[in-house]
């Protein structure tokens, strides 16, 4: 229930979660990566890594949001290497100077922490 006593609209809260993910996603600088779980945390979704993955899988074709900068925990690229989206993600990351070795990104070198922006 909202403060006005009316029930929350589930579609409204779903849209709010999507927008929160998009806002954080848009902040990730070129050449940096973030995990699904960290993106969920920064978007206020707690441990919503799977939700972030689902939201990203539903992005419209041609989106300008840097979805390719989101990877699995430990630096692992989760999109299959042989898939069109997996190939595109690897190509985009390499074009930004991100080194990929054994389908992993060195998160110490390429990981993004929001507080880096203020430095």
N, C-alpha and C positions, 0 to 999 in steps of 0.2 A: 504494500500500500504506500502511496505517496503521502506527503504531508497534507495534501488536500483531502485525503480519505478515499481517493479513487485507486483502483488497482493499477500497478505498473503495466504498461503495454510491452509485452515481450519483444515485439519487433522494434520498438523504440530503444530498448536496452541493447538489443543485438546491434542496431545501427550505431549506438554510442560506443560499444566495444570495437566495432570496425573502425570508426573514426579515431579512437584512441590509438589503435595499432597503426593506422595510416599516418598520424601525426608524428609518432616516434620513428616510423620507417623513413619518413621524409627527411629526418634529421641526420641519418647515417651518412657520413661523408664518403666521398669516393676513395677507394682503396682500403676501406675498413669493413669489417664484418661483425655481426652480432648473432648470438644463438637465438633460437625460437623462444627458449625459456627466459632469457634476459630481456628480449623484446616484450614478452608478456608482462614481466615484472615492471618494466619501465612504463608500460601502457596501463598499469593499475589492474592487471588481470591475474595477479598472484602467480600460481603455478599453471598458467593456461597455455603452455607451449603447443599442445595439440590444437587448441582453438586458433592460435596464431597461424599454424600450418594450414588449417582449414580456410581461414580468411584469405591467406595468401594464394591458396589454390583457386580461389574464386575471383581473383583480380580480373578486370576486363582486359581483353587483348589490346596491346598497344599502350598499356598504362606507363606513365613516366615514373611511377614509384620504384625505388631501387630494390625490388624483391630479391634480386640475385645476391644481395649482401647478407641475407639471412641464412644461417647454416645450423647444423645440428650441434649438440653439445660436444665439447672436445675438439671442435674444429672440423668435424666430419661433414662432407657434402652429402646430403641425404637423397638428392635427386639422382636417379640412375644415370650412369655415364652414357649409356646408349640411347637415352630418351632425348627427344627434341629440346625439352625444357632443361634437362641436365646438361646437354651440350651448350645451350645458350648461357646458362648460369656460369659454367666454367670459362667460356669465351669472354663473357663480360667481366668476370673477376680478373682474368689474366690481362685484359685490356686496361684495367685500372692499376696494374702492377702488383696484384695479389698473387703470391706464389702458391701453387697447389702441388703437393707431393703425396702420392699414394691416396688420393682423394681426400686429403686433409689440408686445412689452412692453418698456418702457425698463428694461433690467436694471440700469443704474446707480441708478435710483430704487427699483425693486422687487425686485432680485436679493437672494437670501439667501446669506449666508456664515455658516457654522456658528459662527465665533468671535464673531459679533455677540451671541450669547446671553450671553457672559460680560461684555459691556460694560454 
